[in-house]
Amino acid sequence: MSILSIFKHRRSVRQYTGEAIPQEILEQVLKAGLTSASGRARRPWEFVVVRNKEVLEKMASCRAGGAQMLAGADCAVVVIADPDKTDVWVEDASIAMANMHLAADALGLGSCWIQGRLRDSADGRSTETYLRELLAYPDTYRLEAILSLGMPQNHPAAYELEKLDMTKIHREAY
């Protein structure tokens, strides 16, 4: 599969079958995150992998109106980063998220990026505070996002390249 084929096939999947993700597939997704590009090779990210169903159900309330799929997921990868390592921790953590999101789809998993940074939980706390209290990650780390993972119940159709808005591309100048 070409890289462009992987990009166009990657879609957010929010409904899962309940079937367990094989551990070797999950490890490949995590390695995709660990091999991500990082400014000055600082690699400020850390991943908290959650497979406990009770914890996933609690995590479903970590974002007002946007994380319910975690209750049906087999796994969640919470991406946090140490802002003291680099001023581009948000970008670095986002690259790791994107790589895992793409890898998951290419490996036949369903996944959805759940933005956590600058978001609030259903109970009014910040998503970051909610997850820090639930998962006990250090105060020195900041939340970027959560990747929900599961075996897809269905998969949206791939993007059609001929329907892309090519007017968004400017050459030489705007």
Secondary structure, 3 states (H helix, E strand, C coil): CCHHHHHHHCCCCCCECCCCCCHHHHHHHHHHHHCCCCHHHCCCEEEEEECCHHHHHHHCCCCCCCCHHHHHCCEEEEEEECCCCCCCHHHHHHHHHHHHHHHHHHCCCEEEEEECCCCECCCCCEHHHHHHHHHCCCCCCEEEEEEEEECECCCCCCCCHHHCCHHHCCCCCC
